[in-house]
Amino acid sequence: MSALRARLSAILLAACLLFTGQTLAAPDRAAAADPGYLMAHFIGEGATGQQIYFSHSADGLRWRDLNGG
């Protein structure tokens, strides 16, 4: 009975270490998958002059126009 308990304890420990390693590695992958921020905004007045433009920012402070806006 103690051999079975030791084997189950070893399996449980290995599973916990595996999941802990996966959890610690996840923020790096999430940060790599986050390319930044996208902002949609309108320029112009009236129904005929209003156009939608997009801007991109990696840090949320400095924005770069994507479609000439």
N, C-alpha and C positions, 0 to 999 in steps of 0.2 A: 504494500500500500504506500509506503514512503517513496518507492521508486516512481510510482505513478504520480504522486504529488510533486516530486522533484521535476519530473518531465513536464507536467502541466505548468509549473511555475516558470520553467525555462522558456516554454512556448509563449506564455503570457508576457514575460519580460522582453522577449524578442519582438513581439507584436507591439508592445508599448514603445520600445526604442525605434522601431520602424516608423510608427505614426508620428512620433515626436520629431524625427528627422524630416519627414515630409512636411510637417507644420512649420518647422523653422525655415525650410527652403522656399515655402510658398510666397512670402513677401517679395523676394527677389524676382521671381517670375511675374508677379503681379505688377511690380514697378517697371519691369521691362516691357510689359504689354500696355502700359499707360503712355500713349504718345503725347498727351497734353490736353488742352482745352479747345473746344470749338465754340465760337460765338456767332450766332446769326443776328444780323441787324439790318434795318431798313434805312435807305438814304433817299431823300426826295420828298416832295409835297404833292398831294393830290393823287387821284387814282391812276393817272397816266405817267406820272413822274416817279412813282415809288418803286424801287427795286430792292431785292434782297441781296445782301452781301454776306460773305463768310470770312471770319478771321481765325487764325490759329495762334496759340500761345503754349509754350512749353512750361512756363512758370506762372502764368496768370497775371504777369505785370507788363510784359512786352508783347504786343500783338503784331501779327503780320497778315496783311490782306491776301486772301487766296484767289479771288476772282476779280482783281482789278478795282476793288472798292476802296 
